[in-house]
Amino acid sequence: MTIDTTARIHPTAVIDEGAEIGPGVSIGPFCVIGPKVSLAAGVEIKSHVVITGHTEIGAETVLFPFSVIGEIPQDLKFHGEDTKLVIGARNRIREHVTINPGTEGGGGITSIGDDCLLMAGVHVAHDCRVGNRVILVNNVGLAGHVQVDDDVIVGGISGVHQWVRIGKGAIIGGMSKVEKDVIPYGMVQGAAGELVGLNLVGLKRRGLERDDINALRDAYRVLAAEEGTFRERAKALGARTESEYVKAIVDFIQGDSDRSFLTPE
């Protein structure tokens, strides 16, 4: 066990041999920390939190009461292999959040980036890859092997099917069922999870130039056309665009996927 002398640990907390507790870490009442857990500088664990498994948590991340982090995957194919969960810096992980480590069949790692907000009741399953600045609203469920890129927002009580990819800057409306890949900057809503447009409001808030907004609108119209397959339309779009935002959509569509795509109406 390695505990930095500046760490503050409540006397009711249980910390296993082998855990690494960094400088300035705060561990509140009735927390349980497993033997393969590493907490970086300034991590705050409020109370009644369980962190187990081979889990690394980055600097200044805050975990709220009754979250369970690093417990074994909810996958019957898991047989105790040594897999990992890596959580980045400055995340906010609210009450009753559960995050599982990876499985051997999925690459062995689940990862969360930096500056994310996981609201109460969120579940992140085995082998998920969540990017930076992602917001998962209350009771969102990510099934196994889901990829969520940077700056995505997933609305409350939404479910994402295993192996689905959600591209950068996309937004998913509340109570949506997402069974297919979502293009970067896409906007999904409805119980059936339909692609209804682009997240232009979010892009404008981030200061996107008018030329890029117009390019994205034109690209969406091309992708919604009837000629050729969805991938063929994307390939043709990539050959003529100069916008880095449109190129991001094209690259995403041409990338490897185990699912089909939500396509424009």
N, C-alpha and C positions, 0 to 999 in steps of 0.2 A: 504494500500500500504506500502511495506517495501522496501526502497531503501538504500543500504549501502552507507555510506558517501564517499567511495572511487570510486564509480561508476561514469563514465563519460557519460553524456547523452546530445545529441544535443538538442538545444531548439525547433527544429521543430518536434521532436519525440513525439508521443502520447502514454502515458502509463496509462492504466486503474487502477482504485482503486482495490486493492487486489493483484496486481502483486508483486512478490518477486524478487528483483534485488540484486544479491550477490556482494561481494567485487571485485573490479577491473573490473567489467563488462563495456563494451564500447558499446553504442547504437548510431548509426549514424543518419544522416538526414532522416526525413520523414518515420521513422519506426513506426509501430503500434504494441503495446504489449497489449494483452488481460488481463482480470481480474484474470484468473486462470493459468497464466503463471509463471513458476519459472525458473530463470536463475542462474546457479551456478557460482562460482568464475571464473573470467577471460574469460567469454563468450564474444565474439566479434560479433557484428551485424553491418554490414558495412553501408548499406543505403537501403531505400525502401523495407524493409523486413516486412512481416506480420507474427506475431506469435500469435495464438489465441487458443481457446479451453483449455482443461485441459492438459497442456503441460509442461513437465519437460525437461530441457536441461542441460547436464552435463558440468563440468568444462572445460574451454579452447576450447570449440567447436566454430567454426567460421562459420557464415552464410553470404553468399554473396548476392548482390542486387537482388531483385525481387523474392526471394524464398518465398513461402507461406507455413507455417508450422502450423499444427493443425486445419486447416479448416475442416468442417464436411465431413464425408465420401461420396464418390460418389456411394451411395448404396440406392436404393429406399426403402429398408426395415428400414433404419435409421429414427427414429422419435424424435431425440433430446435428447436421453438418455445421461447421464453423463459418458462418456468413456474417455480413456486417451491415450496420446502419450508420451513415455519416450525415450529420446535420451541420449546416454552416453557421455563420455568425449573425448575430442581431435578429434572430427569429423570435416571434411571439407565438408560443404554443399554449393555447387556452385549455379550459377545463375539459376533462374527459376525452382528450385527443388520444388516439392510439396509432402508433407507427410501428410496423414490423420490419425486421431485417430481410435481406434477400434470401434466395434459395439457390441451390447448386444449379438447377436447370434454367435459372434466369440471370446468371452472371454473378450471383453471390453478393449483390450489394443493393441496398435501397439508399437513395440520396435525396437530401433537401438542400437547396442552395442557401443564399444569404438574403436577409431582409424580408422574409416571408411572414405572413400572418395566417395561422391556422386557427380558426375560431372554434368555439365549443362543439364537441361531438364529432369532429372530423376524423375519418379513418384513412390512413395511407397504407396500402397493402404491400406485400413483398415485391421487391424488384422494381418499384416505381422510381422514376427519375423526375424530380421536381426542380425547376430552375430557380432563378433569383426574382425577388419582388413579386412573388405569387401570392394571391389572396384566395384562400379556400374558406368560404362562408359556412355558417353553422350546419353541421350534419351532412356535409359533402362526403361521399364515399368514392375513393379511387380503388378500383380492383387491381389485381396483380399486373405488373409489367407496364403500367400506364406511364407515358411520357408527357410531362407538362412543361413547356418552354417558358422563358422569361416573361414577366409582366402579364401573366394570365390572371383573370378573375373568374372563379367558378361560383355561381350563385347558390344559395342555401338549398339543402335537401335535394341536391342533384347527385346523380349516380353516373360514373364513368366506367364503361365496359373494359374488361381486361384487354391489353395490348393496344388500346387507343392512343393516338398521339394528338396533343393539342398544341397548335403552333403559337409562336411568339405573339403577344399582344392580343390574343383572342379573348372574348368575353362570353360566358355561358350564363344564360338567365336562370333564375331560381326554378327549382322543381323540374329540371330538364333531365331526360335520359339520353346519354351520349354514347352511341354504339359504333360510330364511325369517326375517322380522323377529321379534325377541324383545322382548316387552313390558317396560317398566320393572319392575325388581325380580323379573323372571322367573328361574326356575331350569331350565336345560337340561342334559340328560345323555343318554348313549348314543350309539352309532355313528351312528344315524339322526337324532340331534339332536332329541329330543322335549322339549316343555315339560311338566315333571313337577310344578310347583308354584311357590312364591314363595321368594325368598331372604330368608326371615324371620330366619334366624340372623344374616346380615349386618346387617339392619336393627336387630335387637335390640342388636347390638354397638355400633351407632351411637346407641343411646339412644332408639329409637323408642317413643312412648307406646303403652300397651296399647290405647287406643281406636282408634288408627290401625292397629295390627296386626289388630284385630278387623274394622275396615272393609276392609282389604285381603283378609282371608280371605273375607268376604262377597262382595266384588267378584269374586274368583276363581271362586266358586261361580256367580255370575250369568253370567260369561263362559263357563263350562263348560256352561250350560244348552243345551237343544236348540231352544228357540223362536227363530225369526228368524235373521238372519245374524250373524256375529261383530261387524261394525260396528254393526248395529242394536242388539245387546245392549249394546255399549259406549256408544252414544248415550243409551239409556235409563238406563244407570248414571250417566252424567254429569249427567243432569237431577235426580237425587235425592241425590247424595253431597255431603257437606261436607268430606271428607278431601282435603287437598292431594295426598296420595300417590295416592289413587284417581283424582283429576283428572289427575295426570300420566300415568297409564295410558290414560285416556280420550283425552286430547289426542294422545298418541302414536299410538293406533289410528286416530284421525280425521285424522292428518297425511298428507302426500304420501308415497307409497311406490311403488317399482318391483317390490316383491316381495309375496307374500302373507304371512300371519302363521303362526307356530307357535301353535296353539290348545290350550287345556286338554283333556285326555282326558276 
